[in-house]
Amino acid sequence: MAETSTELRSRFEGIVDNAAGRASAVGDALFAFANLLDSRPSVRRALTDTGRTPDDREALLRRLADGRLEPAAADVLAAAVRERWANPRDLTSAAEEFGIQAVLLAARSAGNLDTVEAEIFRFGLVVRANRDLRSALIDRAAPADARRQLVRTLLQDKAAPETVALVEHAVLDRRARSLEAELARVADFAARLRERRVAVVHVAAPLAAEHRDRLERALAVRAGGAVLLNIVVEPDVVGGIRVELGDEVVDGTVTSRLDAARRQLVAG
């Protein structure tokens, strides 16, 4: 997504905070509007047309939202369409991103943010390990309602309502991203809300508490701030660990070291 202005982000947070217990509904409404923008290029262009004044664009948005959207979601979108967007699709991305953040803010208000963060990560591991489940979830030929019901069946009584909403979003509205990438993006937003970064650590066996603490401290120094460790146990990892910290990958597995040694021998 193109960078939104600090003022727009601040207005978004204020609007959602004032929505009290309706933040999840705001998120759902923003997801729905992002889908509308995605399917209606003419609407997307009209709402980002710099030939119209900001007042005109907001008036159009208000007409489209009248009686159809959660009022706080309409206020968020009204603020967004007053911005200048380099590409009309950036407005779609902004509505979607604000939808994710609204649901996460609802989780934080309910004291569920840690739980949601962990549940999103675990769901990603389940999808990654089960090829048939993944295929069923990403099958765009299947009706959206069927895929939504599959998510609810999997998570019913096992996850926070905010987790269910965010997984449904990842399954149904991920657009060009893979399901795993969208789930990781949601988890990253949750970590940012807690002012920390996510490190995914691949190991052959569970880490002892002291080793986990040492690794967490080392990665916090590298990241320049607090880090959340998500541990993935993979028996086929041959010794050492592989760490993904944002776009940075540190591969210290025996396999990677052997591969590097082979390349050096070939090059020599």
N, C-alpha and C positions, 0 to 999 in steps of 0.2 A: 504494500500500500504506500502511496505517496505520503510524505510526512504531513500530518495535520498540524495546524498551528497550536502553540501553547495555549492560546486563548480558547480555541475550540475544545481542546482536551479539558481545560479547566471548566468550561461551561457544561460539558458532558457530565463531569463528575458532580458538579453542583446540582444539575437536573436530576440525576439518578439518586443522589443523596436525599433530595427533597421528595422523591417518590416513595420514600419509606419502604413499606413491605411489598411494593409493586415492581421491584427491580427485575425479577425474573420475567414478569409480563412485559416489561420494557424490552428486555433482551429478545423474547419471542417475537415481538412486533418489529424490532429492527432486523431480525433474520428474515421475516416475511417480506419486509420492504426491500431488502437486499435482493431477494429472489425476484421481486417485481422489476427492479431496475435491471437485473441480469437478463430477464426475458423480454423487456420492452426498451430497446435501444432509443426509440424516439423520446420516451419519457426521460431516460438518462441524459440524453443530449439537451433537452429543454431545461432540465434542472441545473445544468452546468454551463449553459450558454452565457458567455460573458457579454454577448450583445444585449442581454436583458440586465436590468439593474438588480442588485441583491434583493430589493423590496419585491420586484416582480417574481423572482425565483422563489422567494419565501411564500408569496401569495399563491403561486401555483402549487407548491408543496402543501400548503394548508387546505387548498381545495381537494387535492388528492387524498389527504389524510382525514378529512372531515368525517367523523363518525366511524371511521374504519380502523384507526390506530389508537393505541394507548396514548393518552395526552402527553405524557412525559416523553414517549418515543417521538411523537410529532415535534415536540420542542427541540429534541436533539437533532432531528433531521432538518428542522427549520434553520438551526444554527449552522448546520453543515452546508446547506445549499447556498448560504450567503458567502461561503469561501470561494476562492478561485481554484479550480482543479485543472491540472495540466492535461489530464485525460478523463473523459466522462466515466470510465470504469473505476477510476480512483474513488468516486463517490460511493459506488457499490461496495468496494473494499472497506471504506470507512464505516458504512452502515453495518457491515458484517463484523468488523473488529469491535465496534462499540457494542454490538449485540453480545459478543463473547464476554467483554468486560462487564457488561451489565449483569449477566448471570453470575459471574465470579464475584461481583460486589454484593449480590444477593447472598451468595454462599458465605462471604466474609461477615455480613451482618447477622447471619444465622449461626455463626461460629463453626461453619462447616468447611472453611477454605482448605485446611490441611487434609481433611477427609476427601474432598473433591479432587484435589491435586493427586493424592495417592490412588484414588479409584480410576482416574483417567489414565494414569501410567499403567496400572494393572490391566485395564481393559486393552490397552495397546499391546501388552505382552501376550494376552490371550489371542488376540487377532493374529499376531505374528506367528504364533505356534499352531494355529488351526487354519489350514488352507481352505477347507470347505466352508468354514464360517466366514472367512474373509471374502471368498467368492460370492457368498450369498449377500453379504452386506454391501458390496460394491457393484452388484449386478444392476446396471441402469435399465435393463429390460424389465426388471421386476417392478411392480407398482410401489410407489413411495410408501403407501400405507402398509404394505406387507413388510418392507424393510424397517419401518418405524415400529411395527408390532414385534418384530424379531428383537430389536434393541430392548424394548420394554419387557419382553419375556425373559431375556437374559439378565436384566438388571432389576427387575421388580423385587422389592423388599430386600435387595442386596446393595443398593447404592443410594446416595443422597439424590433428591429430586433435581438439584442443579447438575449433578453428574449425568443423569439421564438426558436432560435437555441439551447438554454440550455434546454428548455422544451422538444423539440424534442429529444435531447440527453437522457434526463431522461426517456422519454417514450420508446424509441427504444433500448437504450444501457445500461440499468441499471443493467443487468446481475443478480447477486444473490440478490441484494437489492430490497426492495419494492419501488414503485413509490414515496410514501411519504418520505421514507428515502433518496432517491436519490435527491429529490427536497430540502430537508433539508440540505443535504451535499453541494449542489451547493450554497445555501444561506449562509452556514457557510464559504465557500471559499470566497464569496463576502465580508462577514464581516471581515475576516482575512486580505483581501486586504486593507481594511480601518482601520486595526489594532484595531479591536474591536470584542467582542464576541456577540453571539445572545442569547437572553433570550426570550423564548416563555412563555407568561403569560396568563393563563386561568382564566377568571372572569365571573361572572353572568351578569354583566352590564358594559358599558364603564366606564373607570376610569376618574375622574376629572383631569384636567391638573396638579393641585398641587399634587395629589396623585401619578400620573404617574411620575412627576419629583422626588418626594421623593423616590419612588421605584427604579427609574433608578440610583439615587445616591447610594442607599444602595447596589444594585446589583453590581455597579461599584467597590465599596469597597470590596465586597466579591470576585469578579472576578479578582481584581488587575489591572483593566484597563477599558477603555470605553466599554459600553454595548449598543447594539441596542435592544430596546423592540419591540417585535411583540405581539400585544394584540389579543387574541382569545376570543370573547364573546360567552359564552355557557350558555344559560338560565338554563340548568339542573345542573349547578354548584351551590351548596347550600351554599352561604356565603363564605367569605374568598377568597383566590387565590391559584392557583397551578402554580409554576414556574419551567420551565425546562431550566437549564443553562448548556449546554453541556451534560455530562453524569449525572449531579447532578439534582435531582428532590426534590423540597421543596413543600410539599403538606400541605397547611394551610386551606383547605376547611373544612366546618362544617362536611361534610360527612366523611372525613378521620379522623377527631377527634372523631366522634361517633364510627367509626369502631375500632379505637384504644382503646376507652373506653370499648367497648364490649369485645375485646380480653383480656383486663386486668381483666374484671369481670370473664370471663371463666377461665383464668389462676389462678385467686384467688380461 
